[in-house]
Amino acid sequence: MPLVKVFARAGMNKAIPLVALQSKLCEIWGTKPETTKLMLSRVEDWTSDHKEDCYIDIRAYGKSERTRDFVLEGMKKVQNAFAEFDLVANVRLETYDGEKYFHVPP
């Protein structure tokens, strides 16, 4: 789970403890801090029917052990990790195929 984008409204005054959340996400997904980056973006507003404090967008390498059920259970655990800090999280996760993936610049 290398990239976790955390979006929050600019006017929200709840703390978002990225380092503590990174540690929890590493436990959930079995990854290391060196490969699990959390980035916080404050936005003016968004459209949503949910009552979330944060919108979480996770992009992860698609491994065979990351089945749909495994990922869905992990997403619930991510929501619970945010809830431990009194944050309601709406979580989205996207996997990519490592054999077909590239990025530029390298």
BAFI-956505 format. One line per 5 residues: number of its first residue (from 1); their letters; for each residue x, y, z of N, C-alpha, C. Coordinates in nm, 3 decimals, decimal comma. Layout:
BEGIN
NUM) a) X/Y/Z/X/Y/Z/X/Y/Z  ...
END
This chain:
BEGIN
1) mplvk) 0,084/-0,118/0,000/0,000/0,000/0,000/0,088/0,124/0,000  0,149/0,153/-0,109/0,251/0,257/-0,104/0,202/0,401/-0,098  0,088/0,434/-0,152/0,049/0,575/-0,157/-0,091/0,592/-0,100  -0,101/0,674/0,005/-0,228/0,700/0,070/-0,249/0,851/0,070  -0,347/0,895/-0,009/-0,379/1,037/-0,014/-0,495/1,063/0,081
6) vfara) -0,474/1,156/0,173/-0,575/1,192/0,271/-0,624/1,332/0,236  -0,751/1,341/0,203/-0,811/1,470/0,172/-0,900/1,512/0,289  -0,887/1,638/0,331/-0,969/1,692/0,438/-1,007/1,834/0,400  -1,123/1,876/0,447/-1,165/2,013/0,420/-1,072/2,111/0,490  -1,043/2,218/0,424/-0,950/2,318/0,478/-0,998/2,373/0,611
11) gmnka) -1,127/2,386/0,629/-1,182/2,443/0,752/-1,197/2,345/0,867  -1,168/2,217/0,844/-1,183/2,119/0,951/-1,076/2,140/1,057  -1,116/2,143/1,183/-1,017/2,172/1,286/-0,975/2,050/1,367  -1,010/1,930/1,322/-0,962/1,808/1,388/-0,819/1,779/1,344  -0,740/1,729/1,436/-0,602/1,690/1,402/-0,603/1,561/1,320
16) iplva) -0,509/1,551/1,227/-0,491/1,430/1,147/-0,347/1,385/1,168  -0,325/1,292/1,263/-0,189/1,250/1,299/-0,130/1,152/1,197  -0,065/1,204/1,095/-0,017/1,121/0,984/0,080/1,012/1,028  0,174/1,044/1,116/0,275/0,946/1,157/0,208/0,829/1,231  0,117/0,860/1,321/0,046/0,754/1,394/-0,040/0,672/1,299
21) lqskl) -0,106/0,737/1,205/-0,189/0,666/1,108/-0,103/0,580/1,016  0,013/0,631/0,977/0,104/0,552/0,893/0,141/0,423/0,963  0,171/0,431/1,091/0,207/0,312/1,169/0,093/0,212/1,169  -0,028/0,258/1,190/-0,145/0,170/1,191/-0,169/0,107/1,054  -0,154/0,186/0,947/-0,174/0,132/0,813/-0,067/0,029/0,777
26) ceiwg) 0,054/0,051/0,823/0,160/-0,049/0,801/0,124/-0,181/0,868  0,068/-0,174/0,989/0,024/-0,295/1,058/-0,088/-0,364/0,981  -0,183/-0,286/0,934/-0,298/-0,342/0,863/-0,256/-0,414/0,736  -0,170/-0,350/0,657/-0,135/-0,404/0,525/-0,006/-0,485/0,524  0,067/-0,488/0,636/0,193/-0,564/0,640/0,301/-0,498/0,557
31) tkpet) 0,305/-0,365/0,559/0,405/-0,291/0,484/0,498/-0,217/0,579  0,597/-0,149/0,522/0,694/-0,073/0,601/0,673/0,076/0,576  0,714/0,160/0,672/0,700/0,305/0,654/0,772/0,357/0,528  0,879/0,290/0,489/0,954/0,335/0,370/0,872/0,320/0,242  0,774/0,231/0,244/0,693/0,208/0,124/0,548/0,251/0,141
36) tklml) 0,516/0,309/0,253/0,378/0,351/0,280/0,377/0,500/0,308  0,346/0,577/0,209/0,350/0,723/0,221/0,208/0,777/0,236  0,189/0,862/0,336/0,064/0,933/0,355/0,084/1,079/0,319  -0,006/1,131/0,239/0,001/1,272/0,198/-0,132/1,338/0,230  -0,127/1,450/0,300/-0,247/1,523/0,339/-0,267/1,643/0,248
41) srved) -0,387/1,653/0,191/-0,425/1,768/0,110/-0,548/1,831/0,171  -0,540/1,960/0,197/-0,655/2,035/0,247/-0,726/2,095/0,127  -0,855/2,070/0,117/-0,932/2,119/0,003/-1,043/2,210/0,051  -1,088/2,297/-0,036/-1,192/2,392/-0,002/-1,325/2,322/0,029  -1,362/2,227/-0,057/-1,489/2,156/-0,039/-1,492/2,037/-0,134
46) wtsdh) -1,592/1,951/-0,118/-1,614/1,840/-0,210/-1,762/1,804/-0,207  -1,802/1,728/-0,308/-1,940/1,680/-0,310/-1,943/1,543/-0,246  -2,041/1,520/-0,161/-2,050/1,391/-0,095/-2,181/1,378/-0,021  -2,234/1,258/-0,024/-2,351/1,226/0,057/-2,309/1,171/0,193  -2,179/1,141/0,206/-2,127/1,084/0,330/-2,096/1,196/0,429
51) kedcy) -2,093/1,161/0,554/-2,060/1,255/0,661/-1,914/1,234/0,703  -1,824/1,233/0,606/-1,685/1,203/0,639/-1,605/1,327/0,676  -1,502/1,304/0,757/-1,402/1,408/0,785/-1,291/1,403/0,682  -1,262/1,282/0,634/-1,151/1,260/0,541/-1,196/1,168/0,428  -1,141/1,194/0,311/-1,157/1,104/0,197/-1,020/1,042/0,177
56) idira) -1,012/0,910/0,183/-0,885/0,839/0,175/-0,877/0,767/0,042  -0,774/0,798/-0,036/-0,753/0,738/-0,168/-0,623/0,659/-0,162  -0,635/0,526/-0,167/-0,518/0,438/-0,156/-0,490/0,377/-0,292  -0,363/0,381/-0,332/-0,318/0,319/-0,457/-0,215/0,214/-0,420  -0,239/0,089/-0,460/-0,154/-0,021/-0,415/-0,124/-0,119/-0,527
61) ygkse) -0,008/-0,181/-0,515/0,032/-0,287/-0,607/-0,062/-0,406/-0,590  -0,111/-0,459/-0,700/-0,201/-0,574/-0,696/-0,125/-0,704/-0,684  -0,119/-0,759/-0,564/-0,053/-0,887/-0,540/-0,160/-0,997/-0,530  -0,119/-1,119/-0,556/-0,216/-1,230/-0,554/-0,281/-1,246/-0,417  -0,208/-1,218/-0,309/-0,267/-1,232/-0,175/-0,363/-1,118/-0,141
66) rtrdf) -0,362/-1,011/-0,219/-0,454/-0,900/-0,197/-0,582/-0,924/-0,275  -0,656/-1,024/-0,228/-0,783/-1,059/-0,291/-0,886/-0,951/-0,259  -0,998/-0,957/-0,326/-1,105/-0,859/-0,302/-1,148/-0,863/-0,155  -1,167/-0,983/-0,099/-1,209/-0,994/0,041/-1,103/-0,939/0,135  -0,976/-0,969/0,108/-0,867/-0,918/0,190/-0,865/-0,765/0,188
71) vlegm) -0,881/-0,707/0,070/-0,879/-0,561/0,055/-1,000/-0,498/0,124  -1,118/-0,557/0,106/-1,238/-0,502/0,171/-1,225/-0,504/0,323  -1,170/-0,612/0,377/-1,148/-0,619/0,522/-1,043/-0,515/0,565  -0,939/-0,499/0,485/-0,837/-0,398/0,516/-0,894/-0,257/0,514  -0,985/-0,231/0,422/-1,047/-0,098/0,414/-1,128/-0,069/0,541
76) kkvqn) -1,198/-0,171/0,594/-1,270/-0,153/0,719/-1,173/-0,120/0,833  -1,059/-0,189/0,833/-0,958/-0,165/0,936/-0,901/-0,023/0,924  -0,886/0,025/0,800/-0,838/0,162/0,780/-0,941/0,261/0,837  -1,068/0,239/0,809/-1,172/0,325/0,867/-1,165/0,323/1,019  -1,145/0,205/1,077/-1,135/0,194/1,223/-1,012/0,266/1,276
81) afaef) -0,901/0,260/1,203/-0,779/0,330/1,246/-0,803/0,481/1,252  -0,871/0,535/1,152/-0,904/0,678/1,154/-1,002/0,709/1,267  -1,097/0,618/1,290/-1,196/0,638/1,396/-1,130/0,646/1,534  -1,018/0,578/1,553/-0,946/0,585/1,679/-0,901/0,728/1,710  -0,891/0,811/1,606/-0,852/0,951/1,623/-0,972/1,044/1,601
86) dlvan) -1,092/0,987/1,618/-1,217/1,062/1,605/-1,235/1,121/1,465  -1,194/1,044/1,364/-1,206/1,087/1,225/-1,292/0,986/1,149  -1,392/1,036/1,078/-1,476/0,952/0,992/-1,411/0,951/0,854  -1,372/0,833/0,809/-1,300/0,821/0,682/-1,383/0,747/0,579  -1,388/0,802/0,459/-1,447/0,737/0,343/-1,329/0,686/0,261
91) vrlet) -1,314/0,554/0,253/-1,194/0,493/0,196/-1,220/0,438/0,057  -1,129/0,469/-0,035/-1,129/0,416/-0,172/-0,993/0,351/-0,195  -0,991/0,235/-0,258/-0,864/0,168/-0,286/-0,860/0,122/-0,430  -0,748/0,146/-0,494/-0,727/0,105/-0,633/-0,598/0,026/-0,640  -0,601/-0,088/-0,707/-0,479/-0,164/-0,727/-0,433/-0,148/-0,872
96) ydgek) -0,305/-0,171/-0,891/-0,250/-0,169/-1,027/-0,166/-0,293/-1,049  -0,154/-0,333/-1,173/-0,077/-0,451/-1,212/0,068/-0,410/-1,228  0,153/-0,466/-1,147/0,294/-0,431/-1,148/0,365/-0,456/-1,280  0,327/-0,560/-1,352/0,391/-0,592/-1,479/0,361/-0,489/-1,586  0,247/-0,424/-1,576/0,206/-0,328/-1,678/0,221/-0,184/-1,632
101) yfhvp) 0,267/-0,165/-1,509/0,274/-0,031/-1,452/0,409/0,034/-1,479  0,407/0,162/-1,505/0,531/0,241/-1,512/0,498/0,382/-1,470  0,601/0,456/-1,436/0,582/0,598/-1,404/0,700/0,676/-1,458  0,677/0,800/-1,486/0,783/0,888/-1,533/0,779/1,016/-1,451  0,888/1,079/-1,421/1,023/1,026/-1,445/1,053/0,913/-1,348
106) p) 1,151/0,826/-1,386/1,184/0,713/-1,300/1,249/0,757/-1,169
END
